[in-house]
Amino acid sequence: ALEALYSSAPFGGMLFAAGFAFALAPEPHLGSSRRAVLSSSAALAAAAISPVAPAFAQYGALEDKAQSYDAAVKNTDGDPALYMPYAKVVSKGSTSAKVMVSLPSPGPLSNNDYIDLIWLKTAQFDKQENAGGTNKDRVFPGLIAAAGEFKPNGSPVKGAATASASKSEPVFTARVKTGLTVYPVVHSAAGYVWEGAPITL
């Protein structure tokens, strides 16, 4: 049927011959660099089409970042006298506690560095969940209970704008579910990650 189609059209024999020759033509040779570019482009296109969830999709964007930083080696770079965070309970209710995370003074700013993210990390399973309960507030080990992002001058990224040019070490406060043990952790602009002593709420 295909031969009949080509033969019935003007220049049919020429078109058929050209199509046959194209089908038999060898694959064009691509250098290794060119093949790598094409492979990378194909992979990026596939990733753009596929709805792949981020590594820590159970969080919001800020908590995702904190969880990623938390996977780094901690308490190795920098001076603990400048970078070690500490947490304390400011107030406590029946279901949640207000926790404040602070840094030494002087702190990272004295080392031409600054803290850009502070978070509280859980240390154990939620008690109700361990007992077989099914509550929406279940918490798993090593996950992010709360996180805050900070500017180079120590002020929070989310908050009222300030005209002050002064710099200070950031202070992070958050309400966390009672009954948990949490660790204060910080990440600096230089890439240092420091984890302080845990507190039980």
Accessible surface in RSA format (square Angstrom, percent):
REM  Atomic radii and reference values for relative SASA: ProtOr
REM  Chains: A
REM  Algorithm: Lee & Richards
REM  Probe-radius: 1.40
REM  Slices: 20
REM RES _ NUM      All-atoms   Total-Side   Main-Chain    Non-polar    All polar
REM                ABS   REL    ABS   REL    ABS   REL    ABS   REL    ABS   REL
RES ALA A   1   125.76 115.6  69.38 107.1  56.38 128.2  77.78 109.5  47.98 127.1
RES LEU A   2   109.40  60.9 101.25  72.4   8.15  20.5 104.72  73.5   4.68  12.6
RES GLU A   3   119.07  68.4 115.16  87.1   3.91   9.3  37.78  73.1  81.29  66.4
RES ALA A   4    61.68  56.7  52.97  81.7   8.71  19.8  58.39  82.2   3.29   8.7
RES LEU A   5   116.02  64.6 111.30  79.6   4.72  11.9 115.67  81.2   0.35   0.9
RES TYR A   6    58.98  27.5  58.48  33.3   0.50   1.3  22.47  16.9  36.52  45.0
RES SER A   7    86.01  72.7  55.44  74.0  30.56  70.4  46.38  98.8  39.62  55.5
RES SER A   8    91.91  77.7  52.01  69.4  39.90  91.9  51.55 109.8  40.36  56.5
RES ALA A   9    38.15  35.1  28.70  44.3   9.45  21.5  33.36  47.0   4.79  12.7
RES PRO A  10   107.59  78.4  91.28  83.2  16.31  59.3 102.96  85.0   4.62  28.7
RES PHE A  11   151.79  75.9 132.26  81.9  19.53  50.8 141.52  85.8  10.27  29.4
RES GLY A  12     3.91   4.8   0.00   N/A   3.91   4.8   0.25   0.7   3.66   8.2
RES GLY A  13    55.58  68.5   0.00   N/A  55.58  68.5  42.00 115.3  13.58  30.4
RES MET A  14   135.47  70.2 125.27  82.9  10.21  24.3 111.43  94.7  24.04  31.8
RES LEU A  15    92.02  51.2  88.59  63.4   3.43   8.6  88.83  62.4   3.19   8.6
RES PHE A  16    74.15  37.1  73.14  45.3   1.01   2.6  73.42  44.5   0.73   2.1
RES ALA A  17    58.67  53.9  50.63  78.1   8.03  18.3  55.60  78.3   3.07   8.1
RES ALA A  18    62.03  57.0  48.33  74.6  13.70  31.2  57.17  80.5   4.85  12.9
RES GLY A  19    35.20  43.4   0.00   N/A  35.20  43.4  29.12  79.9   6.09  13.6
RES PHE A  20   120.30  60.2 113.86  70.5   6.45  16.8 118.37  71.8   1.93   5.5
RES ALA A  21    61.27  56.3  50.82  78.4  10.45  23.8  55.93  78.8   5.34  14.1
RES PHE A  22   168.88  84.5 156.97  97.2  11.90  31.0 161.66  98.0   7.21  20.6
RES ALA A  23    78.91  72.6  44.35  68.4  34.56  78.6  52.34  73.7  26.56  70.4
RES LEU A  24   122.07  68.0  96.49  69.0  25.58  64.3 100.11  70.3  21.96  59.1
RES ALA A  25    58.23  53.5  35.31  54.5  22.92  52.1  40.42  56.9  17.81  47.2
RES PRO A  26   120.46  87.8  99.56  90.8  20.90  76.0 110.03  90.8  10.43  64.8
RES GLU A  27   134.66  77.3 104.35  78.9  30.31  72.2  46.94  90.8  87.73  71.6
RES PRO A  28    99.63  72.6  89.06  81.2  10.57  38.4  99.07  81.8   0.56   3.5
RES HIS A  29   165.01  90.2 135.03  93.9  29.97  76.7 100.61 103.7  64.40  74.9
RES LEU A  30    49.17  27.4  45.34  32.4   3.84   9.6  46.62  32.7   2.56   6.9
RES GLY A  31    36.13  44.6   0.00   N/A  36.13  44.6  28.08  77.1   8.05  18.0
RES SER A  32    99.19  83.8  81.50 108.8  17.68  40.7  52.39 111.6  46.80  65.6
RES SER A  33    84.49  71.4  75.83 101.2   8.66  20.0  53.09 113.1  31.40  44.0
RES ARG A  34   125.28  52.6 122.11  62.2   3.17   7.6  38.83  53.1  86.45  52.4
RES ARG A  35   107.27  45.0 105.32  53.7   1.95   4.6  43.96  60.1  63.30  38.4
RES ALA A  36    55.89  51.4  46.98  72.5   8.91  20.3  55.13  77.6   0.76   2.0
RES VAL A  37    82.06  54.0  78.63  71.2   3.42   8.3  81.83  71.1   0.23   0.6
RES LEU A  38    75.39  42.0  70.78  50.6   4.61  11.6  71.03  49.9   4.36  11.7
RES SER A  39    72.04  60.9  59.92  80.0  12.12  27.9  38.19  81.3  33.85  47.4
RES SER A  40    61.70  52.1  55.37  73.9   6.33  14.6  31.88  67.9  29.82  41.8
RES SER A  41    58.29  49.3  51.23  68.4   7.06  16.3  32.59  69.4  25.70  36.0
RES ALA A  42    64.13  59.0  50.82  78.4  13.31  30.3  59.64  84.0   4.49  11.9
RES ALA A  43    62.40  57.4  49.21  75.9  13.19  30.0  57.48  81.0   4.91  13.0
RES LEU A  44   130.68  72.8 125.97  90.1   4.70  11.8 126.53  88.9   4.15  11.2
RES ALA A  45    53.96  49.6  44.98  69.4   8.99  20.4  53.26  75.0   0.70   1.9
RES ALA A  46    54.32  49.9  48.03  74.1   6.29  14.3  53.70  75.6   0.62   1.6
RES ALA A  47    62.53  57.5  46.04  71.0  16.49  37.5  51.11  72.0  11.42  30.2
RES ALA A  48    89.29  82.1  47.76  73.7  41.52  94.5  60.52  85.2  28.76  76.2
RES ILE A  49   144.55  82.3 121.41  90.4  23.14  55.8 127.16  91.6  17.39  47.2
RES SER A  50    50.89  43.0  43.39  57.9   7.50  17.3  18.90  40.3  31.99  44.8
RES PRO A  51   139.00 101.3 102.66  93.6  36.35 132.1 117.86  97.3  21.14 131.4
RES VAL A  52   120.08  79.0  89.77  81.3  30.32  73.1  94.73  82.3  25.35  68.8
RES ALA A  53    67.03  61.6  45.31  69.9  21.72  49.4  50.67  71.4  16.37  43.4
RES PRO A  54    85.50  62.3  66.99  61.1  18.50  67.3  79.73  65.8   5.77  35.8
RES ALA A  55    93.16  85.7  47.95  74.0  45.21 102.8  61.29  86.3  31.86  84.4
RES PHE A  56    55.30  27.7  54.56  33.8   0.74   1.9  54.56  33.1   0.74   2.1
RES ALA A  57    53.02  48.7  28.61  44.1  24.41  55.5  30.23  42.6  22.79  60.4
RES GLN A  58   118.18  66.1  75.68  55.3  42.50 101.2  54.54 116.1  63.65  48.3
RES TYR A  59    39.77  18.6  18.97  10.8  20.80  54.1  25.38  19.1  14.39  17.7
RES GLY A  60    41.81  51.6   0.00   N/A  41.81  51.6  33.25  91.3   8.56  19.2
RES ALA A  61    89.26  82.1  68.90 106.3  20.36  46.3  73.06 102.9  16.20  42.9
RES LEU A  62    35.50  19.8  29.76  21.3   5.74  14.4  32.62  22.9   2.88   7.7
RES GLU A  63    48.15  27.6  48.15  36.4   0.00   0.0  11.24  21.7  36.92  30.1
RES ASP A  64    26.59  18.6  26.59  26.5   0.00   0.0  15.89  37.4  10.70  10.7
RES LYS A  65    82.02  40.0  75.83  46.5   6.20  14.8  50.34  45.3  31.69  33.8
RES ALA A  66     0.00   0.0   0.00   0.0   0.00   0.0   0.00   0.0   0.00   0.0
RES GLN A  67    17.77   9.9  17.58  12.8   0.19   0.4   0.72   1.5  17.05  12.9
RES SER A  68    59.51  50.3  45.11  60.2  14.40  33.2  30.38  64.7  29.13  40.8
RES TYR A  69    63.29  29.6  61.26  34.9   2.03   5.3  36.06  27.1  27.23  33.6
RES ASP A  70    12.80   9.0   9.72   9.7   3.08   7.3   0.00   0.0  12.80  12.8
RES ALA A  71    88.13  81.0  46.30  71.5  41.83  95.1  59.04  83.1  29.09  77.1
RES ALA A  72    46.50  42.8  31.35  48.4  15.15  34.5  41.98  59.1   4.52  12.0
RES VAL A  73   119.70  78.8  99.97  90.5  19.74  47.6 106.32  92.4  13.38  36.3
RES LYS A  74    48.42  23.6  33.37  20.5  15.05  35.8  15.62  14.1  32.80  34.9
RES ASN A  75    61.57  42.5  42.02  40.6  19.55  47.1  15.72  37.8  45.85  44.3
RES THR A  76    88.02  62.6  55.69  56.5  32.33  77.0  54.02  72.6  33.99  51.4
RES ASP A  77    77.50  54.3  72.76  72.4   4.74  11.2   8.73  20.6  68.77  68.6
RES GLY A  78    35.29  43.5   0.00   N/A  35.29  43.5  13.93  38.2  21.36  47.8
RES ASP A  79    68.77  48.2  62.72  62.4   6.05  14.3  22.89  53.9  45.88  45.8
RES PRO A  80    68.73  50.1  64.75  59.0   3.98  14.5  65.59  54.2   3.14  19.5
RES ALA A  81    68.32  62.8  48.32  74.6  20.00  45.5  60.93  85.8   7.38  19.6
RES LEU A  82    32.55  18.1  32.55  23.3   0.00   0.0  32.55  22.9   0.00   0.0
RES TYR A  83     0.51   0.2   0.51   0.3   0.00   0.0   0.51   0.4   0.00   0.0
RES MET A  84    65.92  34.1  63.39  42.0   2.53   6.0  61.46  52.3   4.46   5.9
RES PRO A  85     1.48   1.1   0.00   0.0   1.48   5.4   0.00   0.0   1.48   9.2
RES TYR A  86   115.68  54.0 114.60  65.2   1.08   2.8  83.46  62.7  32.22  39.7
RES ALA A  87    13.63  12.5   0.00   0.0  13.63  31.0   0.03   0.0  13.60  36.0
RES LYS A  88   108.53  52.9 105.54  64.8   3.00   7.1  54.58  49.1  53.95  57.5
RES VAL A  89    58.52  38.5  32.41  29.3  26.12  62.9  32.41  28.2  26.12  70.8
RES VAL A  90    75.70  49.8  44.75  40.5  30.94  74.6  49.00  42.6  26.69  72.4
RES SER A  91    51.63  43.6  43.49  58.0   8.14  18.8  44.88  95.6   6.75   9.5
RES LYS A  92   125.37  61.2  87.79  53.9  37.58  89.5  50.66  45.6  74.71  79.6
RES GLY A  93    37.77  46.6   0.00   N/A  37.77  46.6  31.63  86.8   6.15  13.8
RES SER A  94   111.42  94.2  71.69  95.7  39.74  91.5  57.12 121.6  54.31  76.1
RES THR A  95   101.59  72.3  94.79  96.1   6.81  16.2  71.61  96.2  29.99  45.3
RES SER A  96    27.80  23.5  27.44  36.6   0.36   0.8  15.29  32.6  12.52  17.5
RES ALA A  97     0.00   0.0   0.00   0.0   0.00   0.0   0.00   0.0   0.00   0.0
RES LYS A  98    77.27  37.7  77.27  47.4   0.00   0.0  21.99  19.8  55.28  58.9
RES VAL A  99     0.00   0.0   0.00   0.0   0.00   0.0   0.00   0.0   0.00   0.0
RES MET A 100    43.47  22.5  42.57  28.2   0.90   2.1  23.13  19.7  20.34  27.0
RES VAL A 101     0.00   0.0   0.00   0.0   0.00   0.0   0.00   0.0   0.00   0.0
RES SER A 102    12.51  10.6  12.48  16.6   0.03   0.1   7.18  15.3   5.33   7.5
RES LEU A 103    10.27   5.7   0.00   0.0  10.27  25.8   0.00   0.0  10.27  27.6
RES PRO A 104    29.24  21.3  21.92  20.0   7.31  26.6  29.23  24.1   0.00   0.0
RES SER A 105   105.89  89.5  70.62  94.2  35.28  81.3  34.90  74.3  70.99  99.5
RES PRO A 106    91.60  66.8  84.09  76.7   7.51  27.3  90.44  74.7   1.16   7.2
RES GLY A 107     0.90   1.1   0.00   N/A   0.90   1.1   0.00   0.0   0.90   2.0
RES PRO A 108     0.00   0.0   0.00   0.0   0.00   0.0   0.00   0.0   0.00   0.0
RES LEU A 109    47.17  26.3  31.50  22.5  15.67  39.4  31.74  22.3  15.43  41.5
RES SER A 110    72.11  60.9  28.33  37.8  43.78 100.9  38.44  81.8  33.68  47.2
RES ASN A 111    69.22  47.7  55.53  53.7  13.69  33.0   4.39  10.6  64.83  62.7
RES ASN A 112   154.13 106.3 116.07 112.2  38.06  91.6  35.17  84.6 118.96 115.0
RES ASP A 113    10.99   7.7   4.77   4.7   6.23  14.7   7.10  16.7   3.90   3.9
RES TYR A 114    59.91  28.0  59.91  34.1   0.00   0.0  29.51  22.2  30.40  37.5
RES ILE A 115     0.79   0.4   0.13   0.1   0.65   1.6   0.13   0.1   0.65   1.8
RES ASP A 116    28.61  20.0  28.31  28.2   0.30   0.7  13.08  30.8  15.53  15.5
RES LEU A 117     0.96   0.5   0.96   0.7   0.00   0.0   0.96   0.7   0.00   0.0
RES ILE A 118     0.00   0.0   0.00   0.0   0.00   0.0   0.00   0.0   0.00   0.0
RES TRP A 119     0.00   0.0   0.00   0.0   0.00   0.0   0.00   0.0   0.00   0.0
RES LEU A 120     0.00   0.0   0.00   0.0   0.00   0.0   0.00   0.0   0.00   0.0
RES LYS A 121    25.55  12.5  25.55  15.7   0.00   0.0   5.74   5.2  19.80  21.1
RES THR A 122     1.72   1.2   0.45   0.5   1.28   3.0   0.45   0.6   1.28   1.9
RES ALA A 123    38.37  35.3  10.35  16.0  28.02  63.7  15.23  21.5  23.13  61.3
RES GLN A 124    52.45  29.3  49.83  36.4   2.61   6.2  45.23  96.3   7.22   5.5
RES PHE A 125    83.87  42.0  82.17  50.9   1.70   4.4  82.17  49.8   1.70   4.9
RES ASP A 126     5.12   3.6   5.08   5.1   0.04   0.1   0.04   0.1   5.08   5.1
RES LYS A 127   143.24  69.9 134.94  82.8   8.31  19.8  89.84  80.9  53.40  56.9
RES GLN A 128   104.09  58.2 100.28  73.3   3.81   9.1  36.98  78.7  67.11  50.9
RES GLU A 129    39.34  22.6  29.26  22.1  10.08  24.0   8.05  15.6  31.29  25.5
RES ASN A 130   101.81  70.2  65.72  63.5  36.08  86.9  27.90  67.1  73.91  71.4
RES ALA A 131    92.99  85.5  48.94  75.5  44.05 100.2  62.03  87.3  30.96  82.0
RES GLY A 132    60.83  75.0   0.00   N/A  60.83  75.0  35.80  98.2  25.03  56.1
RES GLY A 133    26.34  32.5   0.00   N/A  26.34  32.5  23.37  64.1   2.97   6.6
RES THR A 134   136.73  97.3 100.20 101.6  36.54  87.1  74.13  99.6  62.60  94.6
RES ASN A 135    33.70  23.2  22.58  21.8  11.13  26.8  26.87  64.7   6.83   6.6
RES LYS A 136   198.22  96.7 155.01  95.1  43.21 102.9 110.29  99.3  87.94  93.7
RES ASP A 137    74.42  52.1  66.99  66.7   7.43  17.6  14.84  34.9  59.58  59.4
RES ARG A 138   132.25  55.5 115.37  58.8  16.88  40.2  11.05  15.1 121.21  73.5
RES VAL A 139    28.14  18.5  25.16  22.8   2.99   7.2  28.14  24.5   0.00   0.0
RES PHE A 140    71.52  35.8  71.52  44.3   0.00   0.0  71.52  43.4   0.00   0.0
RES PRO A 141    61.80  45.0  47.87  43.6  13.93  50.6  47.96  39.6  13.84  86.0
RES GLY A 142    24.95  30.8   0.00   N/A  24.95  30.8  20.34  55.8   4.60  10.3
RES LEU A 143    43.70  24.3  43.70  31.3   0.00   0.0  43.70  30.7   0.00   0.0
RES ILE A 144    14.03   8.0   0.00   0.0  14.03  33.8   0.02   0.0  14.01  38.0
RES ALA A 145    39.75  36.5   4.21   6.5  35.54  80.8  12.76  18.0  26.99  71.5
RES ALA A 146    15.04  13.8  10.55  16.3   4.48  10.2  15.04  21.2   0.00   0.0
RES ALA A 147    15.91  14.6   0.00   0.0  15.91  36.2   0.00   0.0  15.91  42.1
RES GLY A 148     9.91  12.2   0.00   N/A   9.91  12.2   9.91  27.2   0.00   0.0
RES GLU A 149    52.95  30.4  47.35  35.8   5.61  13.3   7.03  13.6  45.93  37.5
RES PHE A 150    10.97   5.5   5.48   3.4   5.49  14.3   5.48   3.3   5.49  15.7
RES LYS A 151    78.91  38.5  76.56  47.0   2.35   5.6  41.38  37.2  37.54  40.0
RES PRO A 152    67.81  49.4  67.14  61.2   0.67   2.4  67.14  55.4   0.67   4.2
RES ASN A 153    34.25  23.6  30.07  29.1   4.18  10.1   9.61  23.1  24.64  23.8
RES GLY A 154    10.31  12.7   0.00   N/A  10.31  12.7   3.14   8.6   7.17  16.1
RES SER A 155    23.73  20.0  18.42  24.6   5.30  12.2  22.73  48.4   0.99   1.4
RES PRO A 156    66.50  48.5  62.77  57.2   3.73  13.6  62.77  51.8   3.73  23.2
RES VAL A 157    68.80  45.3  53.01  48.0  15.78  38.0  53.01  46.1  15.78  42.8
RES LYS A 158   178.36  87.0 158.16  97.0  20.20  48.1 110.61  99.6  67.75  72.2
RES GLY A 159    57.62  71.1   0.00   N/A  57.62  71.1  27.19  74.6  30.43  68.1
RES ALA A 160   104.25  95.9  65.38 100.9  38.87  88.4  76.39 107.6  27.86  73.8
RES ALA A 161    99.62  91.6  67.04 103.5  32.58  74.1  68.72  96.8  30.90  81.9
RES THR A 162    77.60  55.2  46.95  47.6  30.65  73.0  39.12  52.6  38.47  58.2
RES ALA A 163   111.18 102.2  68.40 105.6  42.78  97.3  79.57 112.1  31.62  83.8
RES SER A 164    60.59  51.2  40.70  54.3  19.90  45.8  40.96  87.2  19.63  27.5
RES ALA A 165    99.31  91.3  66.53 102.7  32.78  74.6  76.12 107.2  23.20  61.4
RES SER A 166    83.67  70.7  64.11  85.6  19.56  45.1  52.85 112.5  30.82  43.2
RES LYS A 167   135.34  66.0 105.61  64.8  29.73  70.8  55.01  49.5  80.33  85.6
RES SER A 168    71.23  60.2  65.83  87.9   5.41  12.5  43.55  92.7  27.69  38.8
RES GLU A 169    32.70  18.8  19.21  14.5  13.49  32.1  16.93  32.7  15.77  12.9
RES PRO A 170     4.67   3.4   2.87   2.6   1.80   6.6   4.21   3.5   0.46   2.9
RES VAL A 171    79.95  52.6  58.23  52.7  21.72  52.3  58.23  50.6  21.72  58.9
RES PHE A 172    18.48   9.2  17.41  10.8   1.07   2.8  18.48  11.2   0.00   0.0
RES THR A 173    62.76  44.6  44.38  45.0  18.39  43.8  16.01  21.5  46.75  70.7
RES ALA A 174    17.62  16.2   7.96  12.3   9.67  22.0  17.60  24.8   0.02   0.1
RES ARG A 175   134.35  56.4 108.09  55.1  26.25  62.5  68.10  93.1  66.24  40.1
RES VAL A 176     6.93   4.6   2.38   2.2   4.55  11.0   6.93   6.0   0.00   0.0
RES LYS A 177    57.66  28.1  50.53  31.0   7.13  17.0  51.66  46.5   6.00   6.4
RES THR A 178    28.75  20.4  18.84  19.1   9.90  23.6   7.89  10.6  20.85  31.5
RES GLY A 179    22.02  27.2   0.00   N/A  22.02  27.2  18.51  50.8   3.51   7.9
RES LEU A 180     4.77   2.7   4.77   3.4   0.00   0.0   4.77   3.4   0.00   0.0
RES THR A 181    27.03  19.2  27.02  27.4   0.01   0.0  15.02  20.2  12.01  18.2
RES VAL A 182     0.00   0.0   0.00   0.0   0.00   0.0   0.00   0.0   0.00   0.0
RES TYR A 183    60.48  28.2  60.48  34.4   0.00   0.0  21.50  16.2  38.98  48.1
RES PRO A 184     0.00   0.0   0.00   0.0   0.00   0.0   0.00   0.0   0.00   0.0
RES VAL A 185     0.00   0.0   0.00   0.0   0.00   0.0   0.00   0.0   0.00   0.0
RES VAL A 186     0.38   0.3   0.38   0.3   0.00   0.0   0.38   0.3   0.00   0.0
RES HIS A 187    16.90   9.2  16.90  11.7   0.00   0.0   9.19   9.5   7.71   9.0
RES SER A 188     0.15   0.1   0.15   0.2   0.00   0.0   0.15   0.3   0.00   0.0
RES ALA A 189    52.83  48.6  20.43  31.5  32.40  73.7  23.33  32.9  29.50  78.1
RES ALA A 190    61.47  56.5  23.77  36.7  37.70  85.8  36.62  51.6  24.85  65.8
RES GLY A 191    41.27  50.9   0.00   N/A  41.27  50.9  21.39  58.7  19.88  44.5
RES TYR A 192    56.06  26.2  54.69  31.1   1.37   3.6  15.60  11.7  40.47  49.9
RES VAL A 193     6.36   4.2   1.66   1.5   4.69  11.3   1.66   1.4   4.69  12.7
RES TRP A 194     9.06   3.6   9.06   4.4   0.00   0.0   8.89   4.7   0.17   0.3
RES GLU A 195    36.41  20.9  31.76  24.0   4.65  11.1   2.16   4.2  34.25  28.0
RES GLY A 196     4.98   6.1   0.00   N/A   4.98   6.1   1.87   5.1   3.10   7.0
RES ALA A 197    74.82  68.8  60.75  93.8  14.07  32.0  66.73  94.0   8.09  21.4
RES PRO A 198    60.35  44.0  43.16  39.3  17.20  62.5  43.27  35.7  17.08 106.1
RES ILE A 199    35.79  20.4  30.24  22.5   5.55  13.4  35.79  25.8   0.00   0.0
RES THR A 200    95.88  68.2  70.68  71.7  25.21  60.1  50.48  67.8  45.41  68.6
RES LEU A 201     8.51   4.7   0.00   0.0   8.51  21.4   0.74   0.5   7.78  20.9
END  Absolute sums over single chains surface
CHAIN  1 A    12382.5       9485.7       2896.8       8093.6       4288.9
END  Absolute sums over all chains
TOTAL         12382.5       9485.7       2896.8       8093.6       4288.9
